[in-house]
Amino acid sequence: MPERIALALVLTVLLACAVGCEKQIDKAPFIAAINKSYDGRHLCVWTEPTKLPLETDPSKDDKVRGYDALTEAGMLMREFVEKKQPRAPSIQFNKYTLSDKGHSSWTPDPDHPDAGNFCFGHFNVTAIDKATPNDPSNPTQYTINYQFEVEGIPGWVRTPESMRAFPKIAADTSIQTATATLVKSTDGSWAVAPSQVAQ
């Protein structure tokens, strides 16, 4: 019986050492590498650049709610334009143009100068949940599970009107989780695998 107790104690100590004596990984280089892969990436209101000024029929265009939310937030100006039709009732269009406030947040499309988007924020890793070497005997690649968020979100994005009109913004500006593969270079620095670099 004493032998069994002694064996149990030895196994407990070995198990505790296996867990507690494991070498701690410095996660700071992983965070820096993932953040670097996010350089230049921002959230935008629309999935594609939009041409401004624009005229739209509020009874037919499902994007009107978004345009109106941006108008309420002070990013766009709206005027009502009446267009007459031959032998038919006139149609009232909404015409949207950039406001002075909107100009400061407008990101022009380099390929189409009259089009652009409202883009904001930058991505930042908040925590590394798990770092697993792909090959423990040669730990030059790690699979990283991490959390990230968007920082630098302007007030106009968080208005109730904007959140309702652009539900993807609400999802994109909450804390999210992701996975990346990090590769160690010959100089000892870490980088996200090229196929996974944020676009």
Backbone as CSV, one residue per row, in Angstrom:
resi,resn,N_x,N_y,N_z,CA_x,CA_y,CA_z,C_x,C_y,C_z
1,MET,0.801,-1.211,0.000,0.000,0.000,0.000,0.838,1.266,0.000
2,PRO,1.915,1.342,0.860,2.758,2.540,0.825,3.395,2.748,-0.544
3,GLU,3.699,1.614,-1.274,4.300,1.751,-2.592,3.337,2.432,-3.564
4,ARG,2.037,2.074,-3.440,1.037,2.676,-4.319,0.900,4.164,-4.051
5,ILE,0.925,4.529,-2.783,0.820,5.951,-2.418,2.037,6.705,-2.953
6,ALA,3.224,6.090,-2.780,4.455,6.724,-3.257,4.417,6.892,-4.777
7,LEU,3.925,5.852,-5.487,3.835,5.914,-6.945,2.852,7.000,-7.379
8,ALA,1.728,7.075,-6.659,0.728,8.101,-6.978,1.304,9.494,-6.782
9,LEU,2.082,9.681,-5.714,2.709,10.986,-5.457,3.713,11.343,-6.550
10,VAL,4.506,10.359,-6.974,5.496,10.606,-8.028,4.807,11.002,-9.319
11,LEU,3.734,10.281,-9.677,3.000,10.591,-10.905,2.371,11.974,-10.836
12,THR,1.857,12.327,-9.655,1.255,13.655,-9.471,2.300,14.744,-9.661
13,VAL,3.475,14.544,-9.084,4.562,15.532,-9.216,4.993,15.656,-10.671
14,LEU,5.127,14.503,-11.363,5.537,14.539,-12.764,4.508,15.254,-13.629
15,LEU,3.228,14.994,-13.361,2.160,15.637,-14.116,2.152,17.140,-13.857
16,ALA,2.315,17.514,-12.587,2.334,18.941,-12.232,3.508,19.637,-12.900
17,CYS,4.641,18.960,-12.962,5.818,19.548,-13.587,5.621,19.666,-15.087
18,ALA,4.968,18.659,-15.679,4.725,18.699,-17.123,3.867,19.904,-17.488
19,VAL,2.921,20.234,-16.592,2.035,21.373,-16.844,2.704,22.672,-16.428
20,GLY,3.237,22.691,-15.214,3.773,23.924,-14.656,5.182,24.243,-15.090
21,CYS,5.965,23.232,-15.445,7.358,23.467,-15.816,7.521,23.724,-17.309
22,GLU,6.406,23.685,-18.052,6.480,23.927,-19.489,6.985,25.339,-19.753
23,LYS,7.866,25.447,-20.720,8.459,26.744,-21.042,7.375,27.716,-21.517
24,GLN,7.345,28.896,-20.926,6.372,29.906,-21.313,6.778,30.538,-22.639
25,ILE,5.809,30.706,-23.510,6.064,31.291,-24.827,5.842,32.799,-24.740
26,ASP,6.766,33.575,-25.304,6.607,35.021,-25.373,5.619,35.326,-26.500
27,LYS,4.427,35.794,-26.125,3.377,36.013,-27.117,3.466,37.374,-27.786
28,ALA,4.291,38.267,-27.257,4.385,39.626,-27.811,4.784,39.623,-29.294
29,PRO,5.769,38.797,-29.715,6.109,38.785,-31.152,4.960,38.279,-32.026
30,PHE,4.145,37.361,-31.480,2.991,36.868,-32.233,1.984,38.007,-32.441
31,ILE,1.717,38.744,-31.363,0.773,39.864,-31.440,1.275,40.897,-32.450
32,ALA,2.570,41.216,-32.372,3.145,42.209,-33.294,3.032,41.746,-34.747
33,ALA,3.276,40.458,-34.994,3.221,39.940,-36.364,1.798,39.986,-36.918
34,ILE,0.823,39.612,-36.090,-0.573,39.636,-36.571,-1.015,41.072,-36.799
35,ASN,-0.675,41.969,-35.865,-1.047,43.377,-36.050,-0.422,43.943,-37.325
36,LYS,0.807,43.534,-37.629,1.464,44.015,-38.848,0.698,43.567,-40.086
37,SER,0.137,42.357,-40.034,-0.615,41.859,-41.191,-1.901,42.658,-41.404
38,TYR,-2.347,43.371,-40.351,-3.555,44.201,-40.457,-3.243,45.631,-40.904
39,ASP,-1.965,45.974,-41.068,-1.605,47.345,-41.454,-2.369,47.774,-42.713
40,GLY,-2.940,48.968,-42.643,-3.647,49.519,-43.801,-5.040,48.977,-44.002
41,ARG,-5.492,48.086,-43.136,-6.838,47.528,-43.282,-7.804,48.278,-42.375
42,HIS,-8.925,48.698,-42.917,-9.936,49.435,-42.169,-11.301,48.833,-42.449
43,LEU,-12.259,49.171,-41.605,-13.641,48.808,-41.887,-14.260,49.905,-42.741
44,CYS,-15.132,49.520,-43.644,-15.824,50.491,-44.492,-17.327,50.244,-44.422
45,VAL,-18.077,51.311,-44.641,-19.541,51.224,-44.556,-20.107,50.325,-45.650
46,TRP,-19.624,50.516,-46.877,-20.133,49.732,-48.003,-19.103,48.707,-48.445
47,THR,-19.565,47.610,-49.026,-18.642,46.570,-49.494,-17.913,47.006,-50.763
48,GLU,-18.500,47.928,-51.523,-17.892,48.441,-52.748,-17.893,49.963,-52.706
49,PRO,-16.937,50.608,-53.367,-16.961,52.073,-53.436,-18.280,52.571,-54.023
50,THR,-18.732,53.719,-53.563,-19.995,54.300,-54.001,-19.735,55.660,-54.633
51,LYS,-20.432,55.932,-55.715,-20.266,57.202,-56.412,-21.117,58.279,-55.742
52,LEU,-20.508,59.418,-55.470,-21.219,60.568,-54.915,-20.867,61.796,-55.746
53,PRO,-21.829,62.709,-55.942,-23.216,62.651,-55.459,-24.014,61.582,-56.197
54,LEU,-25.130,61.185,-55.577,-25.985,60.180,-56.195,-27.442,60.548,-55.995
55,GLU,-28.249,60.103,-56.926,-29.694,60.270,-56.833,-30.315,58.893,-56.773
56,THR,-31.310,58.756,-55.922,-31.931,57.443,-55.770,-33.427,57.590,-55.526
57,ASP,-34.168,56.626,-56.008,-35.610,56.576,-55.788,-35.845,55.877,-54.451
58,PRO,-36.316,56.598,-53.433,-36.469,55.983,-52.111,-37.469,54.837,-52.058
59,SER,-38.345,54.763,-53.044,-39.335,53.679,-53.038,-38.781,52.392,-53.640
60,LYS,-37.622,52.492,-54.295,-37.087,51.314,-54.975,-35.695,50.895,-54.498
61,ASP,-34.940,51.817,-53.939,-33.554,51.525,-53.573,-33.475,51.130,-52.103
62,ASP,-33.041,49.881,-51.842,-32.969,49.409,-50.452,-31.783,50.002,-49.689
63,LYS,-30.916,50.776,-50.372,-29.791,51.407,-49.690,-30.152,52.755,-49.066
64,VAL,-31.382,53.205,-49.309,-31.805,54.525,-48.818,-31.672,54.619,-47.309
65,ARG,-31.976,53.555,-46.612,-31.887,53.580,-45.141,-30.466,53.921,-44.691
66,GLY,-29.480,53.341,-45.375,-28.089,53.631,-45.050,-27.723,55.074,-45.371
67,TYR,-28.177,55.564,-46.532,-27.901,56.949,-46.898,-28.527,57.908,-45.889
68,ASP,-29.747,57.582,-45.480,-30.426,58.450,-44.506,-29.728,58.414,-43.147
69,ALA,-29.225,57.234,-42.750,-28.493,57.128,-41.479,-27.227,57.979,-41.525
70,LEU,-26.534,57.959,-42.657,-25.332,58.774,-42.805,-25.670,60.257,-42.855
71,THR,-26.857,60.572,-43.371,-27.319,61.965,-43.353,-27.589,62.403,-41.920
72,GLU,-28.258,61.541,-41.140,-28.534,61.860,-39.730,-27.236,62.013,-38.936
73,ALA,-26.215,61.260,-39.319,-24.931,61.333,-38.618,-24.083,62.519,-39.086
74,GLY,-24.586,63.250,-40.088,-23.879,64.436,-40.562,-22.840,64.172,-41.632
75,MET,-22.786,62.948,-42.160,-21.774,62.605,-43.163,-22.229,62.958,-44.586
76,LEU,-23.530,62.935,-44.811,-24.098,63.265,-46.118,-25.105,64.393,-45.965
77,MET,-25.367,65.071,-47.071,-26.467,66.033,-47.138,-27.493,65.491,-48.128
78,ARG,-28.764,65.717,-47.821,-29.828,65.193,-48.686,-30.709,66.342,-49.157
79,GLU,-31.040,66.297,-50.432,-32.048,67.219,-50.944,-33.028,66.415,-51.790
80,PHE,-34.227,66.951,-51.917,-35.271,66.249,-52.658,-35.372,66.847,-54.052
81,VAL,-35.312,65.986,-55.048,-35.337,66.411,-56.445,-36.550,65.788,-57.111
82,GLU,-37.369,66.638,-57.738,-38.558,66.131,-58.424,-38.282,66.053,-59.917
83,LYS,-38.531,64.895,-60.490,-38.295,64.702,-61.916,-39.617,64.406,-62.613
84,LYS,-39.888,65.190,-63.623,-41.135,65.007,-64.374,-40.936,63.961,-65.450
85,GLN,-42.014,63.203,-65.677,-41.985,62.171,-66.706,-43.093,62.466,-67.705
86,PRO,-42.843,62.186,-68.992,-43.912,62.413,-69.978,-45.092,61.466,-69.726
87,ARG,-46.273,62.056,-69.665,-47.532,61.309,-69.491,-47.521,60.392,-68.267
88,ALA,-46.852,60.821,-67.199,-46.821,60.031,-65.951,-46.566,60.980,-64.790
89,PRO,-46.962,60.558,-63.582,-46.705,61.427,-62.426,-45.202,61.649,-62.229
90,SER,-44.858,62.804,-61.706,-43.449,63.082,-61.442,-42.936,62.178,-60.311
91,ILE,-41.642,61.951,-60.316,-41.017,61.089,-59.304,-40.103,61.941,-58.439
92,GLN,-40.177,61.711,-57.134,-39.289,62.435,-56.217,-38.081,61.566,-55.890
93,PHE,-36.911,62.086,-56.172,-35.659,61.397,-55.878,-34.982,62.065,-54.685
94,ASN,-34.180,61.288,-53.991,-33.307,61.844,-52.960,-31.923,62.011,-53.583
95,LYS,-31.355,63.203,-53.416,-30.004,63.449,-53.899,-29.081,63.592,-52.693
96,TYR,-28.023,62.771,-52.659,-27.082,62.771,-51.529,-25.718,63.276,-51.987
97,THR,-25.163,64.188,-51.200,-23.819,64.699,-51.458,-23.023,64.664,-50.160
98,LEU,-21.715,64.716,-50.296,-20.850,64.730,-49.110,-21.001,66.039,-48.350
99,SER,-21.088,65.949,-47.040,-21.082,67.139,-46.194,-19.638,67.510,-45.875
100,ASP,-19.438,68.675,-45.255,-18.090,69.059,-44.834,-17.522,68.022,-43.860
101,LYS,-18.372,67.569,-42.938,-17.946,66.555,-41.971,-17.613,65.245,-42.681
102,GLY,-18.405,64.896,-43.684,-18.194,63.652,-44.417,-16.892,63.625,-45.192
103,HIS,-16.452,64.804,-45.682,-15.206,64.866,-46.448,-14.021,64.343,-45.650
104,SER,-14.015,64.603,-44.340,-12.861,64.204,-43.522,-12.791,62.694,-43.316
105,SER,-13.898,61.983,-43.494,-13.916,60.524,-43.319,-14.032,59.776,-44.638
106,TRP,-14.108,60.505,-45.731,-14.304,59.900,-47.054,-12.974,59.380,-47.592
107,THR,-12.967,58.126,-48.044,-11.773,57.525,-48.641,-12.017,57.361,-50.134
108,PRO,-11.400,58.215,-50.966,-11.636,58.117,-52.418,-11.120,56.800,-52.983
109,ASP,-11.794,56.323,-54.016,-11.341,55.139,-54.738,-10.243,55.581,-55.706
110,PRO,-9.016,55.022,-55.575,-7.927,55.474,-56.450,-8.198,55.261,-57.938
111,ASP,-9.052,54.293,-58.268,-9.343,54.020,-59.682,-10.502,54.855,-60.233
112,HIS,-11.336,55.387,-59.328,-12.497,56.179,-59.744,-12.612,57.387,-58.812
113,PRO,-12.083,58.522,-59.215,-12.022,59.696,-58.328,-13.376,60.181,-57.812
114,ASP,-14.457,59.882,-58.548,-15.777,60.345,-58.098,-16.464,59.320,-57.190
115,ALA,-15.774,58.258,-56.820,-16.344,57.223,-55.953,-15.452,57.033,-54.734
116,GLY,-16.007,56.417,-53.712,-15.235,56.166,-52.500,-16.069,55.477,-51.447
117,ASN,-15.643,55.593,-50.200,-16.306,54.895,-49.106,-16.001,55.625,-47.801
118,PHE,-16.814,55.370,-46.804,-16.525,55.855,-45.460,-15.803,54.732,-44.715
119,CYS,-14.505,54.903,-44.482,-13.707,53.878,-43.820,-13.160,54.425,-42.507
120,PHE,-12.927,53.527,-41.563,-12.547,53.979,-40.221,-11.840,52.858,-39.470
121,GLY,-11.179,53.232,-38.367,-10.633,52.278,-37.408,-9.406,51.529,-37.898
122,HIS,-8.786,50.799,-36.965,-7.694,49.888,-37.296,-7.808,48.662,-36.399
123,PHE,-7.328,47.547,-36.904,-7.452,46.274,-36.200,-6.329,46.121,-35.173
124,ASN,-6.674,45.518,-34.040,-5.686,45.332,-32.982,-5.958,44.023,-32.240
125,VAL,-4.912,43.217,-32.068,-5.037,41.956,-31.324,-5.120,42.272,-29.834
126,THR,-6.115,41.707,-29.164,-6.297,41.961,-27.729,-5.793,40.810,-26.869
127,ALA,-5.734,39.591,-27.414,-5.286,38.451,-26.606,-4.933,37.269,-27.500
128,ILE,-3.956,36.508,-27.056,-3.630,35.217,-27.686,-4.240,34.142,-26.799
129,ASP,-5.208,33.414,-27.338,-5.867,32.365,-26.547,-5.042,31.085,-26.511
130,LYS,-4.409,30.763,-27.634,-3.665,29.509,-27.709,-2.595,29.609,-28.784
131,ALA,-1.408,29.117,-28.491,-0.310,29.076,-29.463,0.219,27.649,-29.512
132,THR,0.018,26.987,-30.636,0.382,25.576,-30.760,1.418,25.392,-31.859
133,PRO,2.597,24.838,-31.526,3.591,24.599,-32.586,3.100,23.511,-33.533
134,ASN,3.240,23.750,-34.825,2.804,22.743,-35.801,3.687,21.499,-35.745
135,ASP,4.966,21.693,-35.353,5.903,20.585,-35.172,6.692,20.874,-33.888
136,PRO,6.319,20.248,-32.761,6.981,20.544,-31.483,8.491,20.367,-31.512
137,SER,9.000,19.465,-32.367,10.441,19.249,-32.423,11.170,20.353,-33.199
138,ASN,10.413,21.116,-33.981,10.992,22.218,-34.764,9.988,23.372,-34.772
139,PRO,9.869,24.090,-33.639,8.796,25.087,-33.493,9.053,26.377,-34.274
140,THR,9.021,26.263,-35.593,9.194,27.448,-36.442,7.882,27.872,-37.089
141,GLN,6.826,27.104,-36.815,5.482,27.482,-37.258,4.514,27.239,-36.110
142,TYR,3.644,28.211,-35.882,2.653,28.089,-34.819,1.263,28.375,-35.379
143,THR,0.293,27.640,-34.871,-1.100,27.972,-35.127,-1.575,28.805,-33.940
144,ILE,-2.030,29.998,-34.218,-2.393,30.960,-33.176,-3.891,31.198,-33.189
145,ASN,-4.528,30.987,-32.052,-5.927,31.379,-31.864,-5.913,32.682,-31.073
146,TYR,-6.545,33.705,-31.600,-6.452,35.014,-30.953,-7.767,35.786,-31.012
147,GLN,-7.815,36.846,-30.229,-8.953,37.767,-30.218,-8.478,39.114,-30.752
148,PHE,-9.378,39.802,-31.459,-9.018,41.125,-31.964,-10.251,42.018,-31.988
149,GLU,-9.989,43.319,-32.068,-11.075,44.289,-32.145,-10.645,45.433,-33.051
150,VAL,-11.599,46.293,-33.360,-11.305,47.474,-34.156,-11.229,48.661,-33.210
151,GLU,-10.130,49.389,-33.274,-9.953,50.580,-32.444,-10.088,51.830,-33.314
152,GLY,-10.361,52.951,-32.662,-10.486,54.210,-33.396,-11.799,54.319,-34.142
153,ILE,-12.893,53.872,-33.504,-14.207,53.934,-34.148,-14.828,55.301,-33.857
154,PRO,-15.149,56.095,-34.879,-15.722,57.419,-34.645,-17.160,57.340,-34.133
155,GLY,-17.589,58.419,-33.504,-18.924,58.445,-32.907,-20.051,58.245,-33.897
156,TRP,-19.886,58.758,-35.126,-20.987,58.648,-36.088,-21.278,57.197,-36.458
157,VAL,-20.285,56.320,-36.294,-20.495,54.897,-36.599,-21.377,54.245,-35.551
158,ARG,-21.287,54.733,-34.311,-21.993,54.091,-33.202,-23.395,54.644,-32.963
159,THR,-23.873,55.520,-33.835,-25.234,56.030,-33.646,-26.228,54.889,-33.860
160,PRO,-27.367,54.918,-33.162,-28.365,53.853,-33.354,-28.793,53.713,-34.815
161,GLU,-28.885,54.857,-35.521,-29.311,54.811,-36.928,-28.289,54.050,-37.777
162,SER,-26.992,54.329,-37.535,-25.945,53.641,-38.312,-25.917,52.156,-38.001
163,MET,-26.058,51.808,-36.720,-26.028,50.393,-36.335,-27.205,49.624,-36.939
164,ARG,-28.369,50.280,-37.019,-29.530,49.607,-37.610,-29.392,49.497,-39.124
165,ALA,-28.879,50.559,-39.733,-28.778,50.572,-41.194,-27.651,49.679,-41.702
166,PHE,-26.591,49.542,-40.899,-25.433,48.738,-41.295,-25.148,47.695,-40.213
167,PRO,-25.952,46.627,-40.134,-25.773,45.632,-39.066,-24.399,44.968,-39.085
168,LYS,-23.743,44.933,-40.249,-22.403,44.336,-40.321,-21.408,45.152,-39.504
169,ILE,-21.627,46.475,-39.397,-20.732,47.312,-38.604,-20.782,46.880,-37.140
170,ALA,-21.989,46.627,-36.632,-22.137,46.209,-35.235,-21.366,44.912,-34.986
171,ALA,-21.448,43.982,-35.936,-20.734,42.709,-35.781,-19.228,42.911,-35.900
172,ASP,-18.816,43.725,-36.865,-17.387,43.912,-37.123,-16.685,44.718,-36.036
173,THR,-17.433,45.513,-35.277,-16.795,46.342,-34.254,-16.850,45.706,-32.861
174,SER,-17.333,44.469,-32.774,-17.289,43.748,-31.502,-15.988,42.931,-31.447
175,ILE,-15.652,42.411,-30.259,-14.449,41.574,-30.157,-14.695,40.274,-30.925
176,GLN,-13.741,39.914,-31.777,-13.879,38.734,-32.613,-12.714,37.777,-32.375
177,THR,-12.882,36.551,-32.837,-11.813,35.557,-32.713,-11.384,35.109,-34.109
178,ALA,-10.131,34.705,-34.218,-9.604,34.248,-35.503,-8.423,33.316,-35.259
179,THR,-7.975,32.676,-36.319,-6.827,31.773,-36.277,-5.853,32.156,-37.379
180,ALA,-4.575,32.107,-37.075,-3.548,32.410,-38.076,-2.377,31.457,-37.902
181,THR,-1.662,31.217,-38.988,-0.419,30.460,-38.932,0.737,31.446,-39.000
182,LEU,1.621,31.383,-38.010,2.788,32.257,-37.981,4.040,31.452,-38.304
183,VAL,4.913,32.057,-39.097,6.136,31.394,-39.548,7.336,32.201,-39.063
184,LYS,8.331,31.506,-38.519,9.547,32.159,-38.040,10.546,32.259,-39.182
185,SER,11.057,33.483,-39.404,12.023,33.684,-40.481,13.443,33.408,-39.991
186,THR,14.390,33.458,-40.895,15.783,33.150,-40.539,16.371,34.178,-39.573
187,ASP,15.814,35.405,-39.567,16.330,36.424,-38.643,15.657,36.362,-37.271
188,GLY,14.768,35.368,-37.084,14.126,35.176,-35.789,12.818,35.903,-35.612
189,SER,12.414,36.712,-36.595,11.139,37.421,-36.485,9.997,36.529,-36.961
190,TRP,8.784,36.894,-36.558,7.602,36.111,-36.915,6.762,36.887,-37.920
191,ALA,6.089,36.146,-38.795,5.196,36.764,-39.771,4.026,35.824,-40.034
192,VAL,2.883,36.414,-40.338,1.715,35.619,-40.705,1.980,34.985,-42.062
193,ALA,1.611,33.718,-42.212,1.805,33.021,-43.481,1.200,33.846,-44.606
194,PRO,1.917,34.014,-45.733,1.479,34.921,-46.805,0.049,34.700,-47.262
195,SER,-0.399,33.447,-47.283,-1.755,33.173,-47.753,-2.821,33.683,-46.791
196,GLN,-2.418,34.063,-45.576,-3.399,34.492,-44.581,-3.297,35.978,-44.242
197,VAL,-2.429,36.708,-44.912,-2.282,38.125,-44.619,-3.579,38.843,-44.926
198,ALA,-4.020,39.693,-43.982,-5.284,40.403,-44.137,-5.263,41.290,-45.372
199,GLN,-6.380,41.318,-46.093,-6.507,42.167,-47.278,-7.289,43.425,-46.959
